């Protein structure tokens, strides 16, 4: 996305990707897009397929104590969310960069960073059995938590903040029609559950589990029994079942590194911050990061103005910490934690009951869920 934004401003960039194009485009990821992300895609010419295939949602459901309660996002905020999978966003971005003859290299190996202290940092890499060196003005680390860029920042400068949750999510992909036209977030004494959607034919569902849970220990019948138990209700709603074709366990953690810049090396997305998936913020935070970066680089190249680049880390982190808090809050409100006492469980129920009765509380949830304006 950053490469696309820079291209629109006439700024040259090279994208290095270790995986193949096929692997990138076929790795199925969740995709709840904030209004700001959708607007950014539309404004930059990438919204055609999103408009056709994305599912606009104007609300979410909170399920607890045998009842479902709708939070009307649009009525509360005048905004909405769009369900459109991350790998579909990637397909659109890759197609746009290739159509513009952008420098997008797949299956790159042996990447290393050199000369980070200089005004012309270097990237060394191997591609198609040949060694290459790029001398550039800036290196942007969009390479995720396990990438090389954050590790290249001096440890004495960087401070990492981490929280590991004592539970994970057991996720399935299932061939079935949607069980609901909106996402359902369910709190149950046995643990959290989420009903989401991918398309008219494929649905995504999760339930809280031990992070060490073995996928092979869960038969299809056991999975459906667990989901139906946690989603039990008196509203007449029922879960639609189908063929499960993927199972996985997702760990839950929060992570932030500060600052997000060292000289001419800058971080964006999961290289700098990770949120638990409860609040659906990961992709959207990355989009907000690169929008700030694109604006800062345009200001530098067009006007020689460093102020936006100098402010990038502080400005991005304000949004990051707001999203971290929201995701932490949603996670704590909806998940059982270890040997939760009956006192803690009653507190959770009290908060949920207040949430669905107070317009102010619902507005707070809705504003954060649809995303603060870019």
C-alpha atoms as a printed R data frame, in Angstrom:
    type eleno elety resid chain resno       x       y       z
1   ATOM     1    CA   UNK     A     1   0.000   0.000   0.000
2   ATOM     2    CA   UNK     A     2   2.856   2.382   0.811
3   ATOM     3    CA   UNK     A     3   4.463   1.663  -2.553
4   ATOM     4    CA   UNK     A     4   1.139   2.434  -4.270
5   ATOM     5    CA   UNK     A     5   0.727   5.721  -2.378
6   ATOM     6    CA   UNK     A     6   4.291   6.787  -3.190
7   ATOM     7    CA   UNK     A     7   3.775   5.908  -6.855
8   ATOM     8    CA   UNK     A     8   0.769   8.245  -6.973
9   ATOM     9    CA   UNK     A     9   3.077  10.996  -5.718
10  ATOM    10    CA   UNK     A    10   5.817  10.209  -8.238
11  ATOM    11    CA   UNK     A    11   8.178   8.741  -5.618
12  ATOM    12    CA   UNK     A    12  10.096   5.604  -6.597
13  ATOM    13    CA   UNK     A    13  10.112   2.549  -4.325
14  ATOM    14    CA   UNK     A    14  11.118  -1.107  -4.425
15  ATOM    15    CA   UNK     A    15   9.191  -3.810  -2.553
16  ATOM    16    CA   UNK     A    16  11.079  -6.938  -1.491
17  ATOM    17    CA   UNK     A    17   8.978  -9.981  -0.554
18  ATOM    18    CA   UNK     A    18  10.425 -13.306   0.590
19  ATOM    19    CA   UNK     A    19   7.396 -15.397  -0.370
20  ATOM    20    CA   UNK     A    20   6.042 -16.184  -3.811
21  ATOM    21    CA   UNK     A    21   3.161 -14.182  -5.250
22  ATOM    22    CA   UNK     A    22   0.984 -17.277  -5.128
23  ATOM    23    CA   UNK     A    23   1.753 -17.805  -1.425
24  ATOM    24    CA   UNK     A    24   1.019 -14.168  -0.578
25  ATOM    25    CA   UNK     A    25  -2.297 -14.146  -2.423
26  ATOM    26    CA   UNK     A    26  -3.514 -17.509  -1.109
27  ATOM    27    CA   UNK     A    27  -2.772 -17.063   2.606
28  ATOM    28    CA   UNK     A    28  -6.258 -16.570   4.024
29  ATOM    29    CA   UNK     A    29  -6.504 -13.787   6.591
30  ATOM    30    CA   UNK     A    30  -9.366 -12.034   8.305
31  ATOM    31    CA   UNK     A    31 -10.457  -8.709   6.922
32  ATOM    32    CA   UNK     A    32 -12.618  -6.243   8.844
33  ATOM    33    CA   UNK     A    33 -11.885  -2.876   7.237
34  ATOM    34    CA   UNK     A    34 -12.492   0.364   9.079
35  ATOM    35    CA   UNK     A    35 -14.228   3.201   7.261
36  ATOM    36    CA   UNK     A    36 -10.891   5.021   6.962
37  ATOM    37    CA   UNK     A    37  -9.240   2.035   5.282
38  ATOM    38    CA   UNK     A    38 -12.106   1.696   2.811
39  ATOM    39    CA   UNK     A    39 -11.980   5.420   2.060
40  ATOM    40    CA   UNK     A    40  -8.215   5.233   1.457
41  ATOM    41    CA   UNK     A    41  -8.614   2.324  -0.971
42  ATOM    42    CA   UNK     A    42 -11.399   4.133  -2.826
43  ATOM    43    CA   UNK     A    43  -9.527   7.433  -2.982
44  ATOM    44    CA   UNK     A    44  -6.457   5.757  -4.503
45  ATOM    45    CA   UNK     A    45  -8.279   3.807  -7.220
46  ATOM    46    CA   UNK     A    46  -8.380   0.413  -5.512
47  ATOM    47    CA   UNK     A    47 -12.038   0.210  -4.554
48  ATOM    48    CA   UNK     A    48 -13.752  -1.346  -7.592
49  ATOM    49    CA   UNK     A    49 -13.643  -5.006  -6.527
50  ATOM    50    CA   UNK     A    50 -14.052  -4.031  -2.890
51  ATOM    51    CA   UNK     A    51 -17.324  -2.277  -3.794
52  ATOM    52    CA   UNK     A    52 -18.562  -5.348  -5.675
53  ATOM    53    CA   UNK     A    53 -17.491  -8.097  -3.293
54  ATOM    54    CA   UNK     A    54 -17.050  -6.494   0.115
55  ATOM    55    CA   UNK     A    55 -19.850  -6.883   2.631
56  ATOM    56    CA   UNK     A    56 -20.825  -3.642   4.331
57  ATOM    57    CA   UNK     A    57 -21.832  -4.090   7.957
58  ATOM    58    CA   UNK     A    58 -23.640  -1.364   9.856
59  ATOM    59    CA   UNK     A    59 -23.682  -3.195  13.167
60  ATOM    60    CA   UNK     A    60 -22.285  -6.015  15.294
61  ATOM    61    CA   UNK     A    61 -23.950  -8.359  17.787
62  ATOM    62    CA   UNK     A    62 -22.929  -8.931  21.392
63  ATOM    63    CA   UNK     A    63 -24.187 -12.294  22.664
64  ATOM    64    CA   UNK     A    64 -24.281 -13.208  26.345
65  ATOM    65    CA   UNK     A    65 -26.583 -14.762  28.901
66  ATOM    66    CA   UNK     A    66 -28.697 -16.394  26.190
67  ATOM    67    CA   UNK     A    67 -29.462 -13.172  24.303
68  ATOM    68    CA   UNK     A    68 -28.082 -11.290  21.302
69  ATOM    69    CA   UNK     A    69 -27.873  -7.506  21.370
70  ATOM    70    CA   UNK     A    70 -27.200  -5.361  18.295
71  ATOM    71    CA   UNK     A    71 -24.814  -2.397  18.369
72  ATOM    72    CA   UNK     A    72 -25.860  -0.091  15.517
73  ATOM    73    CA   UNK     A    73 -22.491   1.241  14.370
74  ATOM    74    CA   UNK     A    74 -23.846   3.494  11.643
75  ATOM    75    CA   UNK     A    75 -26.602   5.071  13.717
76  ATOM    76    CA   UNK     A    76 -24.085   5.829  16.470
77  ATOM    77    CA   UNK     A    77 -21.182   7.044  14.301
78  ATOM    78    CA   UNK     A    78 -22.412   7.645  10.728
79  ATOM    79    CA   UNK     A    79 -19.742   5.134   9.650
80  ATOM    80    CA   UNK     A    80 -19.612   1.420   8.927
81  ATOM    81    CA   UNK     A    81 -17.184  -1.469   8.517
82  ATOM    82    CA   UNK     A    82 -16.602  -3.640   5.455
83  ATOM    83    CA   UNK     A    83 -15.738  -7.331   5.563
84  ATOM    84    CA   UNK     A    84 -13.208  -7.966   2.791
85  ATOM    85    CA   UNK     A    85 -10.403 -10.450   3.384
86  ATOM    86    CA   UNK     A    86  -6.810  -9.249   3.716
87  ATOM    87    CA   UNK     A    87  -5.591 -11.513   0.919
88  ATOM    88    CA   UNK     A    88  -8.174  -9.928  -1.393
89  ATOM    89    CA   UNK     A    89  -6.802  -6.473  -0.502
90  ATOM    90    CA   UNK     A    90  -3.329  -7.820  -1.306
91  ATOM    91    CA   UNK     A    91  -4.468  -9.124  -4.685
92  ATOM    92    CA   UNK     A    92  -5.813  -5.676  -5.574
93  ATOM    93    CA   UNK     A    93  -2.630  -3.951  -4.422
94  ATOM    94    CA   UNK     A    94  -0.301  -6.354  -6.238
95  ATOM    95    CA   UNK     A    95  -2.316  -6.053  -9.433
96  ATOM    96    CA   UNK     A    96  -2.155  -2.242  -9.213
97  ATOM    97    CA   UNK     A    97   1.599  -2.191  -8.648
98  ATOM    98    CA   UNK     A    98   2.241  -4.640 -11.478
99  ATOM    99    CA   UNK     A    99  -0.050  -2.738 -13.841
100 ATOM   100    CA   UNK     A   100   1.994   0.391 -13.086
101 ATOM   101    CA   UNK     A   101   5.205  -1.604 -13.698
102 ATOM   102    CA   UNK     A   102   6.209  -1.100 -10.090
103 ATOM   103    CA   UNK     A   103   9.334  -2.736  -8.729
104 ATOM   104    CA   UNK     A   104   7.797  -5.613  -6.774
105 ATOM   105    CA   UNK     A   105  10.140  -8.587  -6.300
106 ATOM   106    CA   UNK     A   106   8.951 -11.931  -4.953
107 ATOM   107    CA   UNK     A   107  10.974 -14.873  -3.573
108 ATOM   108    CA   UNK     A   108  13.805 -12.642  -2.391
109 ATOM   109    CA   UNK     A   109  16.395 -14.283  -0.142
110 ATOM   110    CA   UNK     A   110  19.225 -13.367   2.227
111 ATOM   111    CA   UNK     A   111  18.047  -9.835   2.906
112 ATOM   112    CA   UNK     A   112  20.234  -7.678   5.156
113 ATOM   113    CA   UNK     A   113  20.463  -3.995   6.020
114 ATOM   114    CA   UNK     A   114  23.715  -2.073   5.827
115 ATOM   115    CA   UNK     A   115  24.892   1.519   6.322
116 ATOM   116    CA   UNK     A   116  21.942   2.470   8.521
117 ATOM   117    CA   UNK     A   117  23.973   5.274  10.089
118 ATOM   118    CA   UNK     A   118  24.500   6.945   6.710
119 ATOM   119    CA   UNK     A   119  22.346   9.161   4.496
120 ATOM   120    CA   UNK     A   120  22.196   6.304   1.946
121 ATOM   121    CA   UNK     A   121  21.320   3.039   3.718
122 ATOM   122    CA   UNK     A   122  21.702  -0.178   1.729
123 ATOM   123    CA   UNK     A   123  19.663  -3.334   1.343
124 ATOM   124    CA   UNK     A   124  21.582  -6.443   0.294
125 ATOM   125    CA   UNK     A   125  19.577  -9.356  -1.068
126 ATOM   126    CA   UNK     A   126  19.587 -12.321  -3.441
127 ATOM   127    CA   UNK     A   127  17.007 -12.717  -6.213
128 ATOM   128    CA   UNK     A   128  16.903 -15.200  -9.104
129 ATOM   129    CA   UNK     A   129  20.311 -16.581  -8.018
130 ATOM   130    CA   UNK     A   130  21.992 -13.177  -8.240
131 ATOM   131    CA   UNK     A   131  23.193 -10.834  -5.498
132 ATOM   132    CA   UNK     A   132  21.871  -7.263  -5.494
133 ATOM   133    CA   UNK     A   133  22.359  -4.042  -3.518
134 ATOM   134    CA   UNK     A   134  19.876  -1.174  -3.291
135 ATOM   135    CA   UNK     A   135  21.150   2.208  -2.134
136 ATOM   136    CA   UNK     A   136  18.152   4.252  -1.016
137 ATOM   137    CA   UNK     A   137  17.003   7.294   0.914
138 ATOM   138    CA   UNK     A   138  14.869   5.332   3.392
139 ATOM   139    CA   UNK     A   139  14.197   1.746   4.441
140 ATOM   140    CA   UNK     A   140  10.627   1.060   5.545
141 ATOM   141    CA   UNK     A   141  10.220  -2.103   7.620
142 ATOM   142    CA   UNK     A   142   6.794  -3.522   6.760
143 ATOM   143    CA   UNK     A   143   8.158  -7.013   7.436
144 ATOM   144    CA   UNK     A   144   6.126  -8.079  10.447
145 ATOM   145    CA   UNK     A   145   7.034  -9.159  13.956
146 ATOM   146    CA   UNK     A   146   9.651 -11.710  12.834
147 ATOM   147    CA   UNK     A   147  11.263  -9.487  10.178
148 ATOM   148    CA   UNK     A   148  14.761  -8.028  10.197
149 ATOM   149    CA   UNK     A   149  13.969  -4.323  10.402
150 ATOM   150    CA   UNK     A   150  12.911  -3.923  14.015
151 ATOM   151    CA   UNK     A   151  15.842  -6.127  15.059
152 ATOM   152    CA   UNK     A   152  18.187  -3.756  13.193
153 ATOM   153    CA   UNK     A   153  17.179  -0.838  15.421
154 ATOM   154    CA   UNK     A   154  19.647  -0.294  18.303
155 ATOM   155    CA   UNK     A   155  18.391  -2.091  21.390
156 ATOM   156    CA   UNK     A   156  19.344   0.778  23.669
157 ATOM   157    CA   UNK     A   157  17.121   3.140  21.701
158 ATOM   158    CA   UNK     A   158  14.143   0.799  21.401
159 ATOM   159    CA   UNK     A   159  11.701  -0.091  24.151
160 ATOM   160    CA   UNK     A   160   9.342  -3.031  23.662
161 ATOM   161    CA   UNK     A   161   6.012  -3.424  25.461
162 ATOM   162    CA   UNK     A   162   4.524  -6.926  25.469
163 ATOM   163    CA   UNK     A   163   1.477  -8.661  26.904
164 ATOM   164    CA   UNK     A   164   0.870 -12.373  26.258
165 ATOM   165    CA   UNK     A   165  -2.655 -13.569  26.962
166 ATOM   166    CA   UNK     A   166  -3.190 -16.947  28.681
167 ATOM   167    CA   UNK     A   167  -5.552 -18.135  25.938
168 ATOM   168    CA   UNK     A   168  -5.775 -18.417  22.176
169 ATOM   169    CA   UNK     A   169  -8.417 -18.770  19.477
170 ATOM   170    CA   UNK     A   170  -9.302 -22.022  17.759
171 ATOM   171    CA   UNK     A   171 -10.293 -20.971  14.239
172 ATOM   172    CA   UNK     A   172 -12.132 -22.787  11.479
173 ATOM   173    CA   UNK     A   173 -13.044 -22.048   7.881
174 ATOM   174    CA   UNK     A   174 -16.269 -23.727   6.851
175 ATOM   175    CA   UNK     A   175 -18.204 -24.150   3.625
176 ATOM   176    CA   UNK     A   176 -21.605 -22.834   4.672
177 ATOM   177    CA   UNK     A   177 -23.937 -19.877   4.117
178 ATOM   178    CA   UNK     A   178 -23.691 -17.005   6.617
179 ATOM   179    CA   UNK     A   179 -25.212 -17.656  10.002
180 ATOM   180    CA   UNK     A   180 -25.746 -13.932  10.483
181 ATOM   181    CA   UNK     A   181 -25.444 -10.801   8.361
182 ATOM   182    CA   UNK     A   182 -23.204  -9.228  11.040
183 ATOM   183    CA   UNK     A   183 -20.370 -10.393  13.256
184 ATOM   184    CA   UNK     A   184 -21.355 -12.007  16.547
185 ATOM   185    CA   UNK     A   185 -19.093 -11.577  19.585
186 ATOM   186    CA   UNK     A   186 -20.191 -14.036  22.272
187 ATOM   187    CA   UNK     A   187 -19.265 -14.259  25.936
188 ATOM   188    CA   UNK     A   188 -19.979 -17.575  27.684
189 ATOM   189    CA   UNK     A   189 -18.853 -19.185  30.923
190 ATOM   190    CA   UNK     A   190 -16.901 -21.700  28.815
191 ATOM   191    CA   UNK     A   191 -15.153 -18.897  26.937
192 ATOM   192    CA   UNK     A   192 -15.434 -16.468  24.039
193 ATOM   193    CA   UNK     A   193 -16.743 -17.279  20.532
194 ATOM   194    CA   UNK     A   194 -16.863 -15.271  17.293
195 ATOM   195    CA   UNK     A   195 -18.979 -15.803  14.205
196 ATOM   196    CA   UNK     A   196 -17.645 -13.968  11.160
197 ATOM   197    CA   UNK     A   197 -17.948 -14.333   7.405
198 ATOM   198    CA   UNK     A   198 -15.673 -14.479   4.371
199 ATOM   199    CA   UNK     A   199 -18.149 -14.782   1.509
200 ATOM   200    CA   UNK     A   200 -21.582 -16.121   0.664
201 ATOM   201    CA   UNK     A   201 -20.081 -19.617   0.677
202 ATOM   202    CA   UNK     A   202 -17.248 -19.503   3.255
203 ATOM   203    CA   UNK     A   203 -17.521 -18.555   6.931
204 ATOM   204    CA   UNK     A   204 -14.911 -17.967   9.646
205 ATOM   205    CA   UNK     A   205 -15.547 -18.920  13.268
206 ATOM   206    CA   UNK     A   206 -13.438 -18.929  16.416
207 ATOM   207    CA   UNK     A   207 -13.709 -20.034  20.008
208 ATOM   208    CA   UNK     A   208 -11.413 -19.360  22.936
209 ATOM   209    CA   UNK     A   209  -9.016 -22.206  23.747
210 ATOM   210    CA   UNK     A   210  -5.754 -23.033  25.474
211 ATOM   211    CA   UNK     A   211  -2.930 -21.651  23.271
212 ATOM   212    CA   UNK     A   212  -1.244 -25.091  23.426
213 ATOM   213    CA   UNK     A   213  -4.360 -26.843  22.105
214 ATOM   214    CA   UNK     A   214  -3.686 -29.485  19.421
215 ATOM   215    CA   UNK     A   215  -5.806 -29.149  16.279
216 ATOM   216    CA   UNK     A   216  -5.878 -32.919  15.796
217 ATOM   217    CA   UNK     A   217  -7.636 -33.346  19.157
218 ATOM   218    CA   UNK     A   218 -10.705 -31.556  17.817
219 ATOM   219    CA   UNK     A   219 -13.090 -33.559  15.641
220 ATOM   220    CA   UNK     A   220 -15.673 -31.693  13.580
221 ATOM   221    CA   UNK     A   221 -18.452 -32.900  15.900
222 ATOM   222    CA   UNK     A   222 -16.590 -31.656  18.964
223 ATOM   223    CA   UNK     A   223 -16.014 -28.248  17.336
224 ATOM   224    CA   UNK     A   224 -19.672 -27.787  16.427
225 ATOM   225    CA   UNK     A   225 -20.796 -28.857  19.902
226 ATOM   226    CA   UNK     A   226 -18.462 -26.305  21.514
227 ATOM   227    CA   UNK     A   227 -19.569 -23.482  19.230
228 ATOM   228    CA   UNK     A   228 -23.266 -24.245  19.692
229 ATOM   229    CA   UNK     A   229 -22.823 -24.357  23.465
230 ATOM   230    CA   UNK     A   230 -21.103 -20.974  23.583
231 ATOM   231    CA   UNK     A   231 -23.597 -19.408  21.177
232 ATOM   232    CA   UNK     A   232 -26.735 -20.787  22.840
233 ATOM   233    CA   UNK     A   233 -29.537 -18.233  22.822
234 ATOM   234    CA   UNK     A   234 -33.232 -17.678  23.295
235 ATOM   235    CA   UNK     A   235 -33.625 -15.527  20.170
236 ATOM   236    CA   UNK     A   236 -34.421 -18.390  17.777
237 ATOM   237    CA   UNK     A   237 -31.072 -17.937  16.024
238 ATOM   238    CA   UNK     A   238 -29.122 -21.032  15.025
239 ATOM   239    CA   UNK     A   239 -25.602 -21.666  13.751
240 ATOM   240    CA   UNK     A   240 -25.354 -22.922  10.159
241 ATOM   241    CA   UNK     A   241 -22.952 -25.830   9.831
242 ATOM   242    CA   UNK     A   242 -21.003 -27.144   6.852
243 ATOM   243    CA   UNK     A   243 -17.765 -28.795   5.800
244 ATOM   244    CA   UNK     A   244 -14.792 -27.584   7.859
245 ATOM   245    CA   UNK     A   245 -11.770 -27.279   5.553
246 ATOM   246    CA   UNK     A   246  -9.285 -25.463   7.769
247 ATOM   247    CA   UNK     A   247  -8.450 -25.540  11.484
248 ATOM   248    CA   UNK     A   248  -5.811 -23.547  13.322
249 ATOM   249    CA   UNK     A   249  -4.919 -22.125  16.729
250 ATOM   250    CA   UNK     A   250  -4.109 -18.406  16.971
251 ATOM   251    CA   UNK     A   251  -2.068 -17.057  19.872
252 ATOM   252    CA   UNK     A   252  -3.151 -13.821  21.559
253 ATOM   253    CA   UNK     A   253  -0.737 -11.038  22.429
254 ATOM   254    CA   UNK     A   254  -0.214  -7.310  22.430
255 ATOM   255    CA   UNK     A   255   3.093  -5.765  21.395
256 ATOM   256    CA   UNK     A   256   4.345  -2.237  20.771
257 ATOM   257    CA   UNK     A   257   7.853  -1.017  20.061
258 ATOM   258    CA   UNK     A   258   8.884   2.595  20.552
259 ATOM   259    CA   UNK     A   259  10.061   4.570  18.649
260 ATOM   260    CA   UNK     A   260   8.975   3.531  15.153
261 ATOM   261    CA   UNK     A   261  11.947   5.300  13.557
262 ATOM   262    CA   UNK     A   262  15.730   5.175  13.749
263 ATOM   263    CA   UNK     A   263  17.439   7.679  11.451
264 ATOM   264    CA   UNK     A   264  16.373   6.550   7.934
265 ATOM   265    CA   UNK     A   265  14.832   3.257   9.027
266 ATOM   266    CA   UNK     A   266  11.096   3.402   9.778
267 ATOM   267    CA   UNK     A   267   8.678   0.713  10.921
268 ATOM   268    CA   UNK     A   268   5.043   0.193   9.970
269 ATOM   269    CA   UNK     A   269   2.373  -2.381  10.724
270 ATOM   270    CA   UNK     A   270   3.170  -5.584  12.603
271 ATOM   271    CA   UNK     A   271   6.889  -4.778  12.604
272 ATOM   272    CA   UNK     A   272   6.048  -2.130  15.206
273 ATOM   273    CA   UNK     A   273   2.828  -3.278  16.874
274 ATOM   274    CA   UNK     A   274   0.524  -6.262  17.275
275 ATOM   275    CA   UNK     A   275  -2.988  -6.306  18.723
276 ATOM   276    CA   UNK     A   276  -5.153  -9.266  19.702
277 ATOM   277    CA   UNK     A   277  -7.682  -9.872  16.914
278 ATOM   278    CA   UNK     A   278 -10.701  -9.136  19.123
279 ATOM   279    CA   UNK     A   279 -10.933  -5.513  17.992
280 ATOM   280    CA   UNK     A   280 -10.049  -6.179  14.311
281 ATOM   281    CA   UNK     A   281  -7.350  -3.482  14.286
282 ATOM   282    CA   UNK     A   282  -4.182  -5.058  12.834
283 ATOM   283    CA   UNK     A   283  -4.607  -4.340   9.119
284 ATOM   284    CA   UNK     A   284  -6.221  -0.986   9.815
285 ATOM   285    CA   UNK     A   285  -3.348   0.213  11.985
286 ATOM   286    CA   UNK     A   286  -0.915  -0.727   9.222
287 ATOM   287    CA   UNK     A   287  -2.954   1.283   6.713
288 ATOM   288    CA   UNK     A   288  -2.968   4.288   9.028
289 ATOM   289    CA   UNK     A   289   0.815   3.976   9.459
290 ATOM   290    CA   UNK     A   290   1.612   3.976   5.762
291 ATOM   291    CA   UNK     A   291  -0.798   6.813   5.046
292 ATOM   292    CA   UNK     A   292   1.142   8.939   7.544
293 ATOM   293    CA   UNK     A   293   4.430   7.800   6.017
294 ATOM   294    CA   UNK     A   294   3.331   8.601   2.475
295 ATOM   295    CA   UNK     A   295   2.264  12.106   3.513
296 ATOM   296    CA   UNK     A   296   5.520  12.666   5.404
297 ATOM   297    CA   UNK     A   297   7.677  11.506   2.490
298 ATOM   298    CA   UNK     A   298   5.713  13.610   0.017
299 ATOM   299    CA   UNK     A   299   6.252  16.660   2.232
300 ATOM   300    CA   UNK     A   300   9.970  15.929   2.391
301 ATOM   301    CA   UNK     A   301  10.484  15.356  -1.336
302 ATOM   302    CA   UNK     A   302   8.272  18.219  -2.529
303 ATOM   303    CA   UNK     A   303   9.066  20.865   0.071
304 ATOM   304    CA   UNK     A   304  12.217  19.693   1.840
305 ATOM   305    CA   UNK     A   305  10.136  19.604   5.033
306 ATOM   306    CA   UNK     A   306  11.315  17.029   7.596
307 ATOM   307    CA   UNK     A   307   8.779  17.938  10.285
308 ATOM   308    CA   UNK     A   308   6.143  15.338   9.312
309 ATOM   309    CA   UNK     A   309   8.742  12.581   9.130
310 ATOM   310    CA   UNK     A   310  10.186  13.646  12.477
311 ATOM   311    CA   UNK     A   311   6.691  13.492  13.989
312 ATOM   312    CA   UNK     A   312   5.783  10.142  12.362
313 ATOM   313    CA   UNK     A   313   6.569   7.855  15.301
314 ATOM   314    CA   UNK     A   314   4.827   9.971  17.935
315 ATOM   315    CA   UNK     A   315   1.779  10.554  15.740
316 ATOM   316    CA   UNK     A   316   1.427   6.905  14.709
317 ATOM   317    CA   UNK     A   317   1.866   5.666  18.270
318 ATOM   318    CA   UNK     A   318  -1.033   7.777  19.533
319 ATOM   319    CA   UNK     A   319  -3.364   5.771  17.302
320 ATOM   320    CA   UNK     A   320  -1.553   2.512  18.083
321 ATOM   321    CA   UNK     A   321  -2.008   2.856  21.841
322 ATOM   322    CA   UNK     A   322  -5.684   3.793  21.434
323 ATOM   323    CA   UNK     A   323  -6.196   0.621  19.376
324 ATOM   324    CA   UNK     A   324  -4.155  -1.417  21.870
325 ATOM   325    CA   UNK     A   325  -6.377  -0.239  24.705
326 ATOM   326    CA   UNK     A   326  -9.582  -0.927  22.791
327 ATOM   327    CA   UNK     A   327  -8.430  -4.421  21.807
328 ATOM   328    CA   UNK     A   328  -7.329  -5.152  25.393
329 ATOM   329    CA   UNK     A   329 -10.676  -3.902  26.710
330 ATOM   330    CA   UNK     A   330 -12.741  -5.943  24.241
331 ATOM   331    CA   UNK     A   331 -10.628  -9.011  24.989
332 ATOM   332    CA   UNK     A   332 -11.018  -8.690  28.771
333 ATOM   333    CA   UNK     A   333 -14.757  -8.068  28.534
334 ATOM   334    CA   UNK     A   334 -15.453 -11.162  26.426
335 ATOM   335    CA   UNK     A   335 -12.942 -13.843  27.483
336 ATOM   336    CA   UNK     A   336 -12.721 -16.025  30.550
337 ATOM   337    CA   UNK     A   337  -9.235 -15.889  32.029
338 ATOM   338    CA   UNK     A   338  -7.803 -18.929  33.753
339 ATOM   339    CA   UNK     A   339  -9.725 -19.905  36.825
340 ATOM   340    CA   UNK     A   340 -11.973 -16.865  36.678
341 ATOM   341    CA   UNK     A   341 -13.779 -16.358  39.948
342 ATOM   342    CA   UNK     A   342 -17.539 -16.065  40.071
343 ATOM   343    CA   UNK     A   343 -16.926 -12.455  41.160
344 ATOM   344    CA   UNK     A   344 -14.980 -11.696  37.952
345 ATOM   345    CA   UNK     A   345 -17.609 -13.392  35.815
346 ATOM   346    CA   UNK     A   346 -20.339 -11.296  37.389
347 ATOM   347    CA   UNK     A   347 -18.300  -8.163  36.673
348 ATOM   348    CA   UNK     A   348 -18.062  -9.160  33.004
349 ATOM   349    CA   UNK     A   349 -21.804  -9.698  32.782
350 ATOM   350    CA   UNK     A   350 -22.463  -6.385  34.509
351 ATOM   351    CA   UNK     A   351 -20.248  -4.550  32.022
352 ATOM   352    CA   UNK     A   352 -21.939  -6.212  29.048
353 ATOM   353    CA   UNK     A   353 -25.389  -5.463  30.435
354 ATOM   354    CA   UNK     A   354 -24.419  -1.820  30.860
355 ATOM   355    CA   UNK     A   355 -22.858  -1.775  27.380
356 ATOM   356    CA   UNK     A   356 -26.090  -2.715  25.617
357 ATOM   357    CA   UNK     A   357 -28.284  -0.326  27.638
358 ATOM   358    CA   UNK     A   358 -26.197   2.848  27.716
359 ATOM   359    CA   UNK     A   359 -26.039   4.899  24.521
360 ATOM   360    CA   UNK     A   360 -22.816   6.522  25.716
361 ATOM   361    CA   UNK     A   361 -21.190   3.112  26.268
362 ATOM   362    CA   UNK     A   362 -22.395   1.825  22.906
363 ATOM   363    CA   UNK     A   363 -21.078   4.978  21.202
364 ATOM   364    CA   UNK     A   364 -17.635   4.477  22.767
365 ATOM   365    CA   UNK     A   365 -17.524   0.898  21.467
366 ATOM   366    CA   UNK     A   366 -18.851   1.893  18.040
367 ATOM   367    CA   UNK     A   367 -16.428   4.812  17.574
368 ATOM   368    CA   UNK     A   368 -13.429   2.625  18.318
369 ATOM   369    CA   UNK     A   369 -14.704  -0.358  16.347
370 ATOM   370    CA   UNK     A   370 -15.366   1.532  13.091
371 ATOM   371    CA   UNK     A   371 -12.065   3.327  13.600
372 ATOM   372    CA   UNK     A   372 -11.123   6.861  14.492
373 ATOM   373    CA   UNK     A   373 -10.909   9.124  11.414
374 ATOM   374    CA   UNK     A   374  -7.629   8.918   9.505
